[in-house]
Amino acid sequence: MAAQTFQQEYMQMPPITRAYTTACVLTTIAVQLDIITPFQIYFNPDLIFKKYQIWRLVTNFMYFGPIGFNFLFNMIFAYRYCRMLEEGSFRNKTADFLFMILFGGTLMTILGFFVNIVFLGSAFTIMLVYLWSRRNPYVRMNFFGLMTFHAPYLPWVLLGFSVLLGNSIMVDLMGIAVGHIYYFLEDVFPNQQGGFRILKTPRIFTYLLEGPPEDPNYNPLPEDRPGGFNWGEGQRVGAREEQNQG
């Protein structure tokens, strides 16, 4: 019964959230089972461009370290805020959501050339948290029962918590910076006087993920209705018999 419930919950996850969290879990399991090692998947520009190990551009976003508190903490936040964004402000906008992820991942990769960070998954999670928090400014948050605050403060609370755990502050700052760049370009600048939308989702994304747009001038032919039965019209049970008797 529990397995069936898990399967139902898993299949109800929106597609991109399901794909990303699954990739993270499978990558972590593969490392735990010594199928691969972190040295084969971490971000290394020299190996990417000189040895053509292109997969590192993607795999470095999928590993949060060995299974433990840090892994669970990051996975919970990645799953939660990726799903809330995909089901919230990006609802029915799968192509836009994927474009946002690729835009943020590309910026982080570029910054990774100048900052010594070998795994960018935590920064990616903070980016998701930042964007969600700015689009839900009036939501009240409770952090482990220790403090209550509005959503826009959440990334900074997580940054402070990360410092207490001994993690690098640059990871969180990178995620916040990239999240703010996307938020400004998508939500702030287009709404200013003289502003316009800079980020535009490629049509190929929309076509592949959401299908071709419907033609507003298209009028479908009426369906064949076997036996002349009006499929769109309801009829009370027994009404035909009453009509025949009358």
ZASE-974753 format. One line per field, with one value per atom (N, C-alpha, C): atom name; residue number from 0; x, y negated, z negated; residue in three letters. Coordinates in pm, whole numbers. Layout:
% ZASE-974753
at = [CA/...]
i = [NUM/...]
x = [X/...]
y = [Y/...]
z = [Z/...]
aa = [ALA/...]
***
This chain:
% ZASE-974753
at = [N/CA/C/N/CA/C/N/CA/C/N/CA/C/N/CA/C/N/CA/C/N/CA/C/N/CA/C/N/CA/C/N/CA/C/N/CA/C/N/CA/C/N/CA/C/N/CA/C/N/CA/C/N/CA/C/N/CA/C/N/CA/C/N/CA/C/N/CA/C/N/CA/C/N/CA/C/N/CA/C/N/CA/C/N/CA/C/N/CA/C/N/CA/C/N/CA/C/N/CA/C/N/CA/C/N/CA/C/N/CA/C/N/CA/C/N/CA/C/N/CA/C/N/CA/C/N/CA/C/N/CA/C/N/CA/C/N/CA/C/N/CA/C/N/CA/C/N/CA/C/N/CA/C/N/CA/C/N/CA/C/N/CA/C/N/CA/C/N/CA/C/N/CA/C/N/CA/C/N/CA/C/N/CA/C/N/CA/C/N/CA/C/N/CA/C/N/CA/C/N/CA/C/N/CA/C/N/CA/C/N/CA/C/N/CA/C/N/CA/C/N/CA/C/N/CA/C/N/CA/C/N/CA/C/N/CA/C/N/CA/C/N/CA/C/N/CA/C/N/CA/C/N/CA/C/N/CA/C/N/CA/C/N/CA/C/N/CA/C/N/CA/C/N/CA/C/N/CA/C/N/CA/C/N/CA/C/N/CA/C/N/CA/C/N/CA/C/N/CA/C/N/CA/C/N/CA/C/N/CA/C/N/CA/C/N/CA/C/N/CA/C/N/CA/C/N/CA/C/N/CA/C/N/CA/C/N/CA/C/N/CA/C/N/CA/C/N/CA/C/N/CA/C/N/CA/C/N/CA/C/N/CA/C/N/CA/C/N/CA/C/N/CA/C/N/CA/C/N/CA/C/N/CA/C/N/CA/C/N/CA/C/N/CA/C/N/CA/C/N/CA/C/N/CA/C/N/CA/C/N/CA/C/N/CA/C/N/CA/C/N/CA/C/N/CA/C/N/CA/C/N/CA/C/N/CA/C/N/CA/C/N/CA/C/N/CA/C/N/CA/C/N/CA/C/N/CA/C/N/CA/C/N/CA/C/N/CA/C/N/CA/C/N/CA/C/N/CA/C/N/CA/C/N/CA/C/N/CA/C/N/CA/C/N/CA/C/N/CA/C/N/CA/C/N/CA/C/N/CA/C/N/CA/C/N/CA/C/N/CA/C/N/CA/C/N/CA/C/N/CA/C/N/CA/C/N/CA/C/N/CA/C/N/CA/C/N/CA/C/N/CA/C/N/CA/C/N/CA/C/N/CA/C/N/CA/C/N/CA/C/N/CA/C/N/CA/C/N/CA/C/N/CA/C/N/CA/C/N/CA/C/N/CA/C/N/CA/C/N/CA/C/N/CA/C/N/CA/C/N/CA/C/N/CA/C/N/CA/C/N/CA/C/N/CA/C/N/CA/C/N/CA/C/N/CA/C/N/CA/C/N/CA/C/N/CA/C/N/CA/C/N/CA/C/N/CA/C/N/CA/C/N/CA/C/N/CA/C/N/CA/C/N/CA/C/N/CA/C/N/CA/C/N/CA/C/N/CA/C/N/CA/C/N/CA/C/N/CA/C/N/CA/C/N/CA/C/N/CA/C/N/CA/C/N/CA/C/N/CA/C/N/CA/C/N/CA/C/N/CA/C/N/CA/C/N/CA/C/N/CA/C/N/CA/C/N/CA/C/N/CA/C/N/CA/C/N/CA/C/N/CA/C/N/CA/C/N/CA/C/N/CA/C/N/CA/C/N/CA/C/N/CA/C/N/CA/C/N/CA/C/N/CA/C/N/CA/C/N/CA/C/N/CA/C/N/CA/C/N/CA/C/N/CA/C/N/CA/C/N/CA/C/N/CA/C/N/CA/C/N/CA/C/N/CA/C/N/CA/C/N/CA/C/N/CA/C/N/CA/C/N/CA/C/N/CA/C/N/CA/C]
i = [0/0/0/1/1/1/2/2/2/3/3/3/4/4/4/5/5/5/6/6/6/7/7/7/8/8/8/9/9/9/10/10/10/11/11/11/12/12/12/13/13/13/14/14/14/15/15/15/16/16/16/17/17/17/18/18/18/19/19/19/20/20/20/21/21/21/22/22/22/23/23/23/24/24/24/25/25/25/26/26/26/27/27/27/28/28/28/29/29/29/30/30/30/31/31/31/32/32/32/33/33/33/34/34/34/35/35/35/36/36/36/37/37/37/38/38/38/39/39/39/40/40/40/41/41/41/42/42/42/43/43/43/44/44/44/45/45/45/46/46/46/47/47/47/48/48/48/49/49/49/50/50/50/51/51/51/52/52/52/53/53/53/54/54/54/55/55/55/56/56/56/57/57/57/58/58/58/59/59/59/60/60/60/61/61/61/62/62/62/63/63/63/64/64/64/65/65/65/66/66/66/67/67/67/68/68/68/69/69/69/70/70/70/71/71/71/72/72/72/73/73/73/74/74/74/75/75/75/76/76/76/77/77/77/78/78/78/79/79/79/80/80/80/81/81/81/82/82/82/83/83/83/84/84/84/85/85/85/86/86/86/87/87/87/88/88/88/89/89/89/90/90/90/91/91/91/92/92/92/93/93/93/94/94/94/95/95/95/96/96/96/97/97/97/98/98/98/99/99/99/100/100/100/101/101/101/102/102/102/103/103/103/104/104/104/105/105/105/106/106/106/107/107/107/108/108/108/109/109/109/110/110/110/111/111/111/112/112/112/113/113/113/114/114/114/115/115/115/116/116/116/117/117/117/118/118/118/119/119/119/120/120/120/121/121/121/122/122/122/123/123/123/124/124/124/125/125/125/126/126/126/127/127/127/128/128/128/129/129/129/130/130/130/131/131/131/132/132/132/133/133/133/134/134/134/135/135/135/136/136/136/137/137/137/138/138/138/139/139/139/140/140/140/141/141/141/142/142/142/143/143/143/144/144/144/145/145/145/146/146/146/147/147/147/148/148/148/149/149/149/150/150/150/151/151/151/152/152/152/153/153/153/154/154/154/155/155/155/156/156/156/157/157/157/158/158/158/159/159/159/160/160/160/161/161/161/162/162/162/163/163/163/164/164/164/165/165/165/166/166/166/167/167/167/168/168/168/169/169/169/170/170/170/171/171/171/172/172/172/173/173/173/174/174/174/175/175/175/176/176/176/177/177/177/178/178/178/179/179/179/180/180/180/181/181/181/182/182/182/183/183/183/184/184/184/185/185/185/186/186/186/187/187/187/188/188/188/189/189/189/190/190/190/191/191/191/192/192/192/193/193/193/194/194/194/195/195/195/196/196/196/197/197/197/198/198/198/199/199/199/200/200/200/201/201/201/202/202/202/203/203/203/204/204/204/205/205/205/206/206/206/207/207/207/208/208/208/209/209/209/210/210/210/211/211/211/212/212/212/213/213/213/214/214/214/215/215/215/216/216/216/217/217/217/218/218/218/219/219/219/220/220/220/221/221/221/222/222/222/223/223/223/224/224/224/225/225/225/226/226/226/227/227/227/228/228/228/229/229/229/230/230/230/231/231/231/232/232/232/233/233/233/234/234/234/235/235/235/236/236/236/237/237/237/238/238/238/239/239/239/240/240/240/241/241/241/242/242/242/243/243/243/244/244/244/245/245/245]
x = [84/0/88/194/283/353/393/460/367/239/142/120/113/95/214/336/457/456/414/410/311/195/96/149/213/268/379/460/570/519/416/362/283/239/167/261/390/486/492/504/517/644/648/752/895/922/1060/1107/1020/1055/1084/1001/1021/1153/1183/1306/1430/1428/1546/1570/1467/1485/1524/1468/1505/1652/1698/1838/1931/1891/1973/1982/1869/1867/1947/1929/2002/2152/2191/2333/2393/2322/2371/2382/2283/2288/2405/2427/2538/2672/2684/2809/2820/2711/2713/2750/2708/2736/2870/2945/3076/3066/2949/2936/3010/2999/3075/3135/3224/3283/3257/3258/3240/3342/3460/3564/3528/3431/3390/3278/3218/3101/3113/3219/3227/3261/3240/3261/3410/3464/3605/3620/3638/3645/3752/3867/3974/3931/3869/3826/3709/3627/3511/3556/3646/3680/3807/3892/4013/3999/3922/3900/3759/3681/3546/3453/3470/3381/3259/3177/3066/2963/2951/2850/2867/2987/3012/2931/2893/2811/2675/2630/2499/2511/2603/2609/2649/2720/2761/2642/2527/2406/2326/2368/2287/2342/2445/2507/2520/2461/2465/2554/2637/2723/2668/2741/2697/2566/2493/2365/2385/2318/2330/2243/2266/2183/2190/2311/2327/2255/2265/2196/2045/1991/1846/1796/1870/1831/1820/1922/1921/1815/1797/1699/1557/1528/1394/1365/1461/1440/1434/1520/1517/1383/1336/1207/1093/1091/978/963/1072/1059/1059/1120/1107/962/901/761/667/687/597/606/724/735/667/690/634/482/429/284/221/305/255/267/369/382/417/466/496/394/279/176/135/131/100/201/322/428/557/547/661/782/759/870/939/860/919/999/949/1018/1152/1152/1277/1375/1325/1413/1473/1393/1445/1557/1538/1639/1768/1754/1871/1942/1864/1922/2002/1940/2009/2131/2117/2230/2346/2314/2420/2494/2420/2486/2576/2527/2607/2733/2720/2836/2940/2895/2988/3057/2979/3037/3131/3103/3188/3331/3353/3488/3571/3504/3575/3568/3483/3467/3497/3572/3613/3503/3399/3289/3275/3285/3288/3151/3054/2918/2822/2736/2650/2506/2476/2338/2280/2360/2310/2279/2363/2339/2212/2190/2069/1944/1953/1840/1809/1913/1892/1831/1867/1807/1657/1615/1473/1402/1465/1407/1392/1495/1490/1377/1365/1261/1123/1103/973/943/1042/1020/984/1042/1010/873/827/695/584/622/524/563/568/625/545/418/335/318/380/372/458/402/478/544/672/751/786/805/850/969/1084/1207/1239/1206/1232/1172/1068/1004/1085/1197/1285/1251/1203/1174/1065/993/887/919/901/935/860/863/800/895/837/911/1037/1038/1159/1284/1268/1385/1439/1366/1406/1545/1581/1716/1827/1803/1905/1911/1797/1796/1872/1849/1920/2070/2106/2248/2312/2243/2295/2305/2205/2206/2320/2345/2454/2589/2604/2729/2749/2640/2649/2692/2654/2692/2834/2898/3035/3049/2941/2947/2997/3040/3091/2977/2999/2896/2879/2981/2977/2868/2839/2737/2601/2564/2434/2431/2540/2543/2529/2589/2576/2430/2365/2225/2135/2158/2079/2101/2227/2259/2193/2203/2144/1991/1934/1789/1741/1818/1778/1789/1890/1905/1784/1744/1627/1502/1485/1368/1361/1474/1475/1443/1505/1483/1342/1282/1152/1035/1052/939/946/1066/1080/1097/1201/1232/1120/1054/946/830/811/699/735/861/901/870/864/836/946/907/1004/1067/1024/1081/1023/1088/1042/1095/1039/1079/1206/1311/1440/1446/1398/1405/1282/1306/1198/1227/1134/1151/1156/1259/1266/1142/1096/974/987/1110/1130/1097/1126/1092/941/872/726/666/721/667/688/807/839/767/752/697/548/496/355/275/344/275/255/216/194/75/79/-35/-160/-273/-400/-433/-487/-527/-664/-671/-800/-907/-865/-962/-1006/-954/-987/-1123/-1212/-1344/-1354/-1349/-1353/-1487/-1481/-1603/-1680/-1813/-1891/-1859/-1852/-1820/-1937/-1904/-2008/-2074/-2204/-2277/-2355/-2303/-2367/-2512/-2598/-2740/-2812/-2744/-2810/-2826/-2758/-2773/-2699/-2766/-2705/-2617/-2484/-2392/-2381/-2410/-2395/-2519/-2626/-2751/-2790/-2814/-2853/-3001/-3038/-3179/-3209/-3317/-3353/-3388/-3338/-3366/-3515/-3569/-3711/-3794/-3732/-3808/-3862/-3782/-3825/-3947/-3945/-4057/-4185/-4172/-4289/-4345/-4252/-4298/-4374/-4324/-4392/-4527/-4537/-4665/-4768/-4720/-4813/-4865]
y = [120/0/-126/-123/-238/-260/-148/-159/-220/-181/-233/-382/-423/-564/-646/-592/-662/-676/-569/-574/-679/-688/-788/-929/-949/-1080/-1116/-1018/-1041/-1081/-1012/-1041/-1172/-1220/-1347/-1467/-1443/-1552/-1611/-1742/-1801/-1750/-1745/-1673/-1716/-1846/-1891/-1866/-1889/-1859/-1711/-1627/-1482/-1442/-1498/-1462/-1505/-1627/-1677/-1603/-1586/-1518/-1371/-1309/-1170/-1162/-1254/-1255/-1275/-1363/-1387/-1262/-1196/-1076/-964/-943/-836/-863/-988/-1023/-994/-1033/-1009/-860/-784/-638/-577/-623/-571/-598/-714/-746/-658/-641/-559/-414/-364/-226/-212/-321/-323/-289/-315/-299/-413/-531/-647/-714/-806/-882/-1031/-1110/-1256/-1318/-1256/-1311/-1300/-1217/-1200/-1295/-1366/-1447/-1593/-1629/-1765/-1864/-1993/-2098/-2128/-2104/-2128/-2180/-2311/-2371/-2309/-2274/-2215/-2082/-1997/-1867/-1880/-1983/-2003/-2046/-2142/-2201/-2142/-2080/-2021/-1871/-1807/-1662/-1630/-1734/-1721/-1636/-1649/-1579/-1668/-1680/-1775/-1744/-1617/-1580/-1653/-1700/-1770/-1900/-1958/-2079/-2052/-1928/-1891/-1819/-1722/-1636/-1711/-1823/-1895/-1960/-1968/-2021/-1911/-1786/-1673/-1605/-1659/-1591/-1690/-1651/-1734/-1675/-1579/-1517/-1381/-1310/-1178/-1189/-1078/-1077/-1112/-1214/-1264/-1387/-1465/-1582/-1684/-1712/-1813/-1771/-1642/-1590/-1603/-1558/-1563/-1706/-1796/-1937/-1997/-1975/-2031/-1967/-1835/-1766/-1812/-1828/-1872/-2010/-2101/-2237/-2240/-2162/-2158/-2106/-1997/-1939/-2035/-2088/-2171/-2297/-2370/-2498/-2483/-2378/-2349/-2315/-2234/-2195/-2313/-2394/-2507/-2609/-2628/-2718/-2659/-2530/-2468/-2459/-2442/-2434/-2569/-2671/-2803/-2901/-2988/-3093/-3038/-2914/-2854/-2747/-2750/-2651/-2662/-2550/-2544/-2623/-2644/-2714/-2632/-2505/-2415/-2463/-2515/-2564/-2682/-2775/-2891/-2845/-2744/-2695/-2632/-2552/-2491/-2598/-2699/-2808/-2882/-2904/-2968/-2885/-2753/-2664/-2669/-2665/-2669/-2804/-2911/-3045/-3054/-3010/-3016/-2925/-2803/-2711/-2763/-2830/-2887/-2998/-3087/-3195/-3139/-3038/-2977/-2911/-2849/-2786/-2890/-3003/-3112/-3164/-3185/-3230/-3125/-2998/-2892/-2898/-2966/-2983/-3074/-3160/-3259/-3227/-3133/-3097/-2948/-2914/-2774/-2694/-2660/-2577/-2458/-2338/-2220/-2157/-2187/-2138/-2255/-2277/-2396/-2367/-2246/-2210/-2295/-2324/-2406/-2548/-2603/-2737/-2738/-2630/-2618/-2616/-2544/-2538/-2676/-2750/-2885/-2977/-2958/-3037/-3012/-2885/-2853/-2915/-2905/-2962/-3113/-3179/-3325/-3367/-3300/-3338/-3315/-3202/-3175/-3280/-3314/-3408/-3547/-3590/-3722/-3725/-3610/-3605/-3575/-3550/-3526/-3606/-3739/-3823/-3826/-3791/-3804/-3673/-3566/-3438/-3443/-3402/-3399/-3263/-3265/-3144/-3120/-2994/-2956/-2863/-2905/-2830/-2746/-2616/-2521/-2566/-2649/-2696/-2800/-2845/-2939/-3084/-3110/-3248/-3250/-3360/-3379/-3504/-3496/-3608/-3592/-3697/-3689/-3626/-3569/-3487/-3553/-3684/-3741/-3731/-3707/-3694/-3551/-3457/-3316/-3288/-3338/-3309/-3356/-3469/-3522/-3442/-3392/-3303/-3175/-3121/-3000/-3026/-3144/-3179/-3178/-3238/-3239/-3098/-3016/-2877/-2800/-2826/-2760/-2795/-2921/-2964/-2891/-2874/-2802/-2657/-2600/-2462/-2452/-2567/-2566/-2562/-2587/-2585/-2719/-2717/-2839/-2937/-3063/-3165/-3195/-3165/-3197/-3118/-2996/-2914/-2983/-3027/-3093/-3227/-3303/-3433/-3418/-3314/-3290/-3261/-3175/-3143/-3265/-3347/-3468/-3565/-3581/-3674/-3632/-3504/-3455/-3463/-3428/-3438/-3581/-3676/-3816/-3866/-3822/-3864/-3819/-3693/-3645/-3721/-3740/-3810/-3953/-4021/-4159/-4164/-4075/-4076/-4032/-3944/-3888/-3961/-4004/-4058/-4208/-4265/-4406/-4495/-4471/-4560/-4572/-4463/-4477/-4564/-4578/-4655/-4800/-4838/-4976/-5057/-5188/-5274/-5259/-5227/-5205/-5067/-4984/-4851/-4756/-4646/-4543/-4410/-4304/-4171/-4127/-4103/-4064/-3913/-3840/-3693/-3639/-3569/-3510/-3361/-3279/-3135/-3096/-3022/-2978/-2899/-2922/-2857/-2706/-2658/-2514/-2449/-2520/-2468/-2455/-2560/-2559/-2451/-2434/-2333/-2192/-2166/-2032/-1997/-2095/-2066/-2093/-2184/-2221/-2199/-2157/-2133/-2261/-2249/-2368/-2447/-2580/-2662/-2634/-2647/-2625/-2743/-2711/-2814/-2868/-2997/-3054/-3053/-3040/-3040/-2900/-2800/-2662/-2623/-2574/-2527/-2379/-2295/-2151/-2107/-2004/-1948/-1875/-1872/-1799/-1651/-1589/-1447/-1364/-1247/-1152/-1099/-1090/-1043/-918/-800/-675/-670/-632/-616/-747/-859/-988/-1028/-960/-993/-1121/-1214/-1341/-1322/-1300/-1270/-1385/-1504/-1618/-1650/-1579/-1611/-1499/-1533/-1434/-1403/-1285/-1245/-1166/-1199/-1133/-988/-899/-756/-733/-659/-627/-727/-834/-938/-885/-801/-747/-659/-574/-484/-564/-671/-753/-817/-860/-926/-830/-703/-603/-566/-558/-523/-633/-757/-867/-873]
z = [0/0/0/-82/-90/44/109/238/342/337/433/410/282/249/297/277/323/474/544/690/738/674/712/688/572/541/641/674/768/905/954/1086/1088/972/966/966/948/952/1093/1106/1240/1307/1439/1512/1486/1481/1464/1322/1224/1085/1069/1129/1120/1185/1301/1371/1292/1238/1167/1036/955/826/848/949/979/1018/1102/1143/1023/930/810/723/702/618/683/813/882/884/900/899/762/657/521/491/533/512/588/710/791/723/660/588/463/390/269/300/417/455/530/538/605/753/812/957/1027/970/1015/892/914/803/825/717/734/827/837/924/1072/1104/1244/1285/1187/1219/1174/1103/1051/1163/1134/1234/1246/1366/1391/1534/1551/1686/1774/1716/1797/1857/1775/1824/1921/1902/1990/2129/2136/2265/2328/2247/2303/2324/2237/2249/2301/2326/2383/2294/2163/2070/2043/2146/2146/2037/1998/1899/1767/1738/1612/1602/1716/1715/1650/1655/1601/1468/1461/1342/1215/1229/1108/1038/1107/1045/975/989/942/817/759/644/528/414/294/185/222/124/81/-5/-51/-129/-136/-205/-352/-395/-532/-548/-652/-678/-565/-516/-411/-283/-250/-132/-147/-260/-282/-284/-349/-358/-218/-136/-1/87/74/157/124/-4/-45/11/-1/49/201/268/414/463/405/445/415/295/250/336/357/426/577/628/770/802/718/742/724/621/597/710/766/881/1003/1028/1148/1141/1020/1003/974/949/914/1029/1022/1123/1261/1269/1400/1437/1376/1407/1553/1623/1766/1849/1794/1865/1854/1890/1876/1955/2074/2157/2091/2035/1965/1844/1774/1655/1693/1798/1844/1890/1958/2003/1884/1780/1659/1598/1592/1536/1618/1751/1837/1829/1818/1805/1675/1565/1436/1433/1488/1490/1573/1684/1769/1698/1630/1555/1445/1374/1267/1324/1438/1502/1538/1591/1624/1499/1392/1266/1209/1238/1187/1238/1349/1400/1309/1235/1153/1004/966/826/812/712/694/625/703/653/747/693/780/800/712/729/710/810/813/776/730/696/586/484/371/417/503/557/641/717/798/708/597/503/446/407/353/459/585/693/699/689/690/571/454/332/346/400/415/508/622/717/658/593/531/424/343/233/283/396/450/514/564/626/525/401/294/171/185/79/-51/-48/-168/-244/-195/-265/-390/-503/-628/-643/-680/-692/-839/-872/-1006/-989/-1036/-1016/-1139/-1128/-1237/-1370/-1365/-1487/-1562/-1504/-1574/-1544/-1423/-1384/-1278/-1274/-1175/-1094/-963/-876/-746/-663/-532/-432/-326/-231/-173/-139/-79/-166/-296/-383/-385/-328/-337/-281/-162/-112/-206/-272/-362/-492/-536/-653/-621/-501/-461/-448/-402/-392/-531/-628/-765/-822/-795/-843/-778/-649/-578/-639/-677/-742/-875/-951/-1078/-1059/-945/-915/-860/-839/-791/-641/-569/-422/-368/-243/-181/-154/-189/-168/-20/61/203/275/228/292/285/164/146/216/210/276/427/483/626/662/584/610/598/497/478/594/635/744/875/909/1033/1026/911/894/910/856/866/1010/1083/1222/1303/1285/1359/1316/1186/1134/1189/1193/1243/1391/1469/1614/1652/1573/1609/1542/1417/1341/1316/1315/1278/1400/1477/1589/1691/1732/1833/1785/1653/1600/1570/1595/1576/1702/1686/1800/1905/2025/2132/2130/2035/2024/2129/2147/2241/2193/2246/2203/2275/2199/2256/2278/2179/2186/2258/2365/2442/2463/2422/2435/2583/2624/2765/2805/2925/2973/2977/2998/3006/2872/2760/2627/2614/2655/2644/2731/2849/2942/2888/2834/2786/2656/2568/2435/2423/2504/2490/2619/2727/2852/2931/3057/3140/3089/3102/3057/3137/3071/3139/3230/3348/3443/3401/3365/3320/3429/3557/3667/3708/3635/3671/3615/3702/3661/3690/3587/3610/3668/3754/3811/3702/3712/3611/3615/3496/3488/3539/3594/3631/3505/3508/3391/3428/3397/3437/3396/3492/3460/3439/3465/3448/3302/3208/3066/3034/2965/2930/2807/2829/2719/2620/2663/2572/2495/2516/2448/2352/2227/2128/2138/2089/2092/1966/1903/1778/1805/1717/1732/1722/1817/1818/1895/1941/2011/2143/2213/2342/2322/2215/2191/2161/2080/2048/2172/2263/2385/2475/2483/2565/2510/2374/2313/2332/2337/2355/2496]
aa = [MET/MET/MET/ALA/ALA/ALA/ALA/ALA/ALA/GLN/GLN/GLN/THR/THR/THR/PHE/PHE/PHE/GLN/GLN/GLN/GLN/GLN/GLN/GLU/GLU/GLU/TYR/TYR/TYR/MET/MET/MET/GLN/GLN/GLN/MET/MET/MET/PRO/PRO/PRO/PRO/PRO/PRO/ILE/ILE/ILE/THR/THR/THR/ARG/ARG/ARG/ALA/ALA/ALA/TYR/TYR/TYR/THR/THR/THR/THR/THR/THR/ALA/ALA/ALA/CYS/CYS/CYS/VAL/VAL/VAL/LEU/LEU/LEU/THR/THR/THR/THR/THR/THR/ILE/ILE/ILE/ALA/ALA/ALA/VAL/VAL/VAL/GLN/GLN/GLN/LEU/LEU/LEU/ASP/ASP/ASP/ILE/ILE/ILE/ILE/ILE/ILE/THR/THR/THR/PRO/PRO/PRO/PHE/PHE/PHE/GLN/GLN/GLN/ILE/ILE/ILE/TYR/TYR/TYR/PHE/PHE/PHE/ASN/ASN/ASN/PRO/PRO/PRO/ASP/ASP/ASP/LEU/LEU/LEU/ILE/ILE/ILE/PHE/PHE/PHE/LYS/LYS/LYS/LYS/LYS/LYS/TYR/TYR/TYR/GLN/GLN/GLN/ILE/ILE/ILE/TRP/TRP/TRP/ARG/ARG/ARG/LEU/LEU/LEU/VAL/VAL/VAL/THR/THR/THR/ASN/ASN/ASN/PHE/PHE/PHE/MET/MET/MET/TYR/TYR/TYR/PHE/PHE/PHE/GLY/GLY/GLY/PRO/PRO/PRO/ILE/ILE/ILE/GLY/GLY/GLY/PHE/PHE/PHE/ASN/ASN/ASN/PHE/PHE/PHE/LEU/LEU/LEU/PHE/PHE/PHE/ASN/ASN/ASN/MET/MET/MET/ILE/ILE/ILE/PHE/PHE/PHE/ALA/ALA/ALA/TYR/TYR/TYR/ARG/ARG/ARG/TYR/TYR/TYR/CYS/CYS/CYS/ARG/ARG/ARG/MET/MET/MET/LEU/LEU/LEU/GLU/GLU/GLU/GLU/GLU/GLU/GLY/GLY/GLY/SER/SER/SER/PHE/PHE/PHE/ARG/ARG/ARG/ASN/ASN/ASN/LYS/LYS/LYS/THR/THR/THR/ALA/ALA/ALA/ASP/ASP/ASP/PHE/PHE/PHE/LEU/LEU/LEU/PHE/PHE/PHE/MET/MET/MET/ILE/ILE/ILE/LEU/LEU/LEU/PHE/PHE/PHE/GLY/GLY/GLY/GLY/GLY/GLY/THR/THR/THR/LEU/LEU/LEU/MET/MET/MET/THR/THR/THR/ILE/ILE/ILE/LEU/LEU/LEU/GLY/GLY/GLY/PHE/PHE/PHE/PHE/PHE/PHE/VAL/VAL/VAL/ASN/ASN/ASN/ILE/ILE/ILE/VAL/VAL/VAL/PHE/PHE/PHE/LEU/LEU/LEU/GLY/GLY/GLY/SER/SER/SER/ALA/ALA/ALA/PHE/PHE/PHE/THR/THR/THR/ILE/ILE/ILE/MET/MET/MET/LEU/LEU/LEU/VAL/VAL/VAL/TYR/TYR/TYR/LEU/LEU/LEU/TRP/TRP/TRP/SER/SER/SER/ARG/ARG/ARG/ARG/ARG/ARG/ASN/ASN/ASN/PRO/PRO/PRO/TYR/TYR/TYR/VAL/VAL/VAL/ARG/ARG/ARG/MET/MET/MET/ASN/ASN/ASN/PHE/PHE/PHE/PHE/PHE/PHE/GLY/GLY/GLY/LEU/LEU/LEU/MET/MET/MET/THR/THR/THR/PHE/PHE/PHE/HIS/HIS/HIS/ALA/ALA/ALA/PRO/PRO/PRO/TYR/TYR/TYR/LEU/LEU/LEU/PRO/PRO/PRO/TRP/TRP/TRP/VAL/VAL/VAL/LEU/LEU/LEU/LEU/LEU/LEU/GLY/GLY/GLY/PHE/PHE/PHE/SER/SER/SER/VAL/VAL/VAL/LEU/LEU/LEU/LEU/LEU/LEU/GLY/GLY/GLY/ASN/ASN/ASN/SER/SER/SER/ILE/ILE/ILE/MET/MET/MET/VAL/VAL/VAL/ASP/ASP/ASP/LEU/LEU/LEU/MET/MET/MET/GLY/GLY/GLY/ILE/ILE/ILE/ALA/ALA/ALA/VAL/VAL/VAL/GLY/GLY/GLY/HIS/HIS/HIS/ILE/ILE/ILE/TYR/TYR/TYR/TYR/TYR/TYR/PHE/PHE/PHE/LEU/LEU/LEU/GLU/GLU/GLU/ASP/ASP/ASP/VAL/VAL/VAL/PHE/PHE/PHE/PRO/PRO/PRO/ASN/ASN/ASN/GLN/GLN/GLN/GLN/GLN/GLN/GLY/GLY/GLY/GLY/GLY/GLY/PHE/PHE/PHE/ARG/ARG/ARG/ILE/ILE/ILE/LEU/LEU/LEU/LYS/LYS/LYS/THR/THR/THR/PRO/PRO/PRO/ARG/ARG/ARG/ILE/ILE/ILE/PHE/PHE/PHE/THR/THR/THR/TYR/TYR/TYR/LEU/LEU/LEU/LEU/LEU/LEU/GLU/GLU/GLU/GLY/GLY/GLY/PRO/PRO/PRO/PRO/PRO/PRO/GLU/GLU/GLU/ASP/ASP/ASP/PRO/PRO/PRO/ASN/ASN/ASN/TYR/TYR/TYR/ASN/ASN/ASN/PRO/PRO/PRO/LEU/LEU/LEU/PRO/PRO/PRO/GLU/GLU/GLU/ASP/ASP/ASP/ARG/ARG/ARG/PRO/PRO/PRO/GLY/GLY/GLY/GLY/GLY/GLY/PHE/PHE/PHE/ASN/ASN/ASN/TRP/TRP/TRP/GLY/GLY/GLY/GLU/GLU/GLU/GLY/GLY/GLY/GLN/GLN/GLN/ARG/ARG/ARG/VAL/VAL/VAL/GLY/GLY/GLY/ALA/ALA/ALA/ARG/ARG/ARG/GLU/GLU/GLU/GLU/GLU/GLU/GLN/GLN/GLN/ASN/ASN/ASN/GLN/GLN/GLN/GLY/GLY/GLY]
***
